[in-house]
Amino acid sequence: MSNLGNIRLFTTHPHECSYLDDREAVSVFVDPAYPVDSALYSKLSERGFRRSGAHIYRPHCGSCQACIPARIPVADFQMNRNQRRCWQRNQDLLLSCSPSIDTEEHYQLYARYIEARHSDGDMFPPTPDQYRSFLSREWGVTEYLELRQQDGQLLMVAVCDRLDNGYSAVYTFFAPQHDKRSLGSLAILWQIELARNLGLPHVYLGYWIKECAKMSYKTLYRPLELLINGHWLRVR
């Protein structure tokens, strides 16, 4: 396997932070020309890196350390009462793994989700090119989990990467009119279940930011592990 010390990293220019007002963000990302495989991607995830489209990155914001990598140890995870209710409430849905989401049906679901939930974010307004580049299949590890109603209507897509050491939850989008189903929570629960069935130890949730209300849902999955000063520490 490649020595992580040999990988060239590039730094972005400071830009407006997507999560905290009045702050600038800086990221480092892996040289796009560097050959990436599942083993390397898995090791980088253990070091707090994340995938967005074809790029692997992590925050590098100087004095600000607000973005903390988070993951769920699936062997010890137990659903709380609300999560059990969510799981039971959605047993009527059909789960499948799709080979591609490059269709008009999938894009329209994504566009409705962004317009309803993230009209103030940097992914608005949605475009087909942005959709394809952001949620592309990379290095043969990406899976697209679909949830449909019995009549075939598409309700949710969870984009996740199957690593050597777990699943990485890349992005989830769903029909915004079905709030009562808690489909975002259901997507994480399904990935925990898939990882457990495959004997994979973790589900990586990306970054938790204490001051960002949109990130607070990640602390509902217990126990949770946070990468702090290079060590994964468990929070119960």
N, C-alpha and C positions, 0 to 999 in steps of 0.2 A: 504494500500500500504506500501511497505517496507520503512523504514527510511533510507535515503541515507547515513546518518552518520554511519549506521551499516554495510555498504558494505566494505569488505576488498579490498584494491587496492594493486597491485604488481607493482614494478618498473623494467623496463628493464635495462640491462647494456648499457652504452653509445655505440652508433654505428654510422656508417657513415650516415649523413643526405641525404635523397633521393632528396632533393629539392635545398639546398644551398651548394655550394662547400666549402670545408675546414671547415665544422662545424660538430659537433657531435650532435646526437639526443638522447633523452631519452623520453620514454613514460610510462604512468601509465595505467594499464588495470584492469578491474573488475575481481575479483576472478572467474575463470571459473566454480567453483563448486557452485557459488551463483545462486539461481533460478531467471531467468530473464523472465519477461512477457512483454506484450506490454506497460502497464502502466509505468513500471520501465524504460524500454528502452526509452520511450518518455520523461520522466523526465531527464534522463541522457543526451539526445540530447539537451534539453534546457540548460544544464550545459556545453555544448561544447564537449561531447563525440561523438565518431564515431564508426561504426562497420567495422571490417575487418574479413571476415570469421566468425568464432564462437566467436570472441573476441570483446569487447567494450573497447575502449582506448581513450586517448587524450594526446597530447604532454605535456611534463613536463621537459623542457630543461634549467632550471635554469635561467641564465641571458638572454637567447634568448627568445623573445616573438613573433617571426615572424609569427607563425601559428595562424591565427585568425578565429574562427568559423564564417561561413556566412550562411545566410538564406534569402529567398525571401518572403515578405509578399504578398500573392497571391491576396488579395482583392484589393490592390492598384497598382499591377503590370500592366504596359502597354507596349506592344511591341514597340520597336523603328522601324525605317524604314527597317533596314536590317533583323530584326526578322520577320517582317510582310512578307517580300519577301521570307524568308526561309519557313515560314508557307505555303504560297501560292504555292511555287515551289514544295512542297512535297505532295500536296493534292491527287496525283495519287497513293500514297502508302497506303497499308492496315495495320492498327494497330490492334493488338490482344494481349491478355494476355495468356502466355503459362504456363502450370502447372510445366514444367521442362525444363531445358536447358542442361540436362545430355545426350546429343546426339553427334554423330560425326559431324553433320552439325553445331551445335552451337560451338563446340570446334574448328573446323577448321576456323570459322570466327574469333574467339578470337585469335587464333594463328597467323593468317594473320595480324590482327590488331596490336598485340604486336610486331611482327617482322618488320612491316612497320613504326610504330609510336613510339615505346618505346624500341628499341634495346639497348639503353644506360641505361635502368632502371633496378630495382631489380626484375622485373617480367620476364626478358629475361634470358635464353630462356624459352618459355612457355612449360609446361608439363601438361598432363591430371590431375595428382594428384594436382598440384598447382592450376589449374583451378577450380577443384571441391571444394577444401578447401577454396579458396578465395571467390568464388561466391555462396557458399552454401545457402540453405534456412534455416533461423533460426527463431525459436519461432513463426512460423505460420504467420509472417507479411510480408514476402518477396514476391514480384511480379516481373515477368519477362515480360517486354513489348517488343513485336516484331514488326518490320516494314518489310514488304515484298513488292516486286513488284507484279504487277498483275499476272505475270507468276509463282508466288510462291517463287522466289528467295529471300533468307533471306539477308537483308541489314544491320540490326541493332538490337541490344539487349540492353535494358536499365534495369539494375538490381536496384530495388528500394524497400525500406521498408515502408509499410504503418503504420504510427504511429498514436497515438491518436491526435496529434497536427500537422500533416502534412505528407508529403512524405520526406524520406531521400534518396537522389540520391547516391546510393552506387557505381555504376560503369556502364559505357557505352562502348560498343565496336561495331565497324561497319566496313563495307567493305571499305578499304582505297582508292580504286580507284574511289569512288564517292564523291570526295572532294567538287564538286560544289553544292551538296545537303546540305552541312553544317549539317550533321546528328547529331553531338554532340550537336549543338544548338537546333536542333529539339527535341532531347530527353528531354532537360530541359523544353522546351515550352510545350511538351505533359504532363509532370509531373505537371507543373503549372496548366494546363487546368483540369487535373484529380482532383487535390487537390481542385480547385475552384468548380468543379461540386459536390464534396462530402462535401463541406463546411469546409474543412480543412484549417487552416490559413497559413501554411508555407510549403516551399520546402527547405530542408536543403541541402546545397551544399558542406559540408565538410569544409576544411580550405582554406582561402585565404592568400597568401604570397606575400606581395608587391614586394619583390625583385626577385620573380620567374616568369619569363615570361609565363610559362605554366599555371599559375593560373590567369592571367590577364583577361581571358574571363569572370570570375565571376562578375566583376564589370560592365559588359554590361547589367546586369539585374537590373533594377531600378524601385522602390527603393530597396535598399539592406540593410539588418541589419547585423551588426558585433557585436560579443560578446567581449566587452572590459571592463576589470576590473569587471567582473561579471554582466554586464548590456548590454542588446541588444540595440545598438544605430543605428539609421537609417541614411543611407547615400543616398542622392539624386543625 
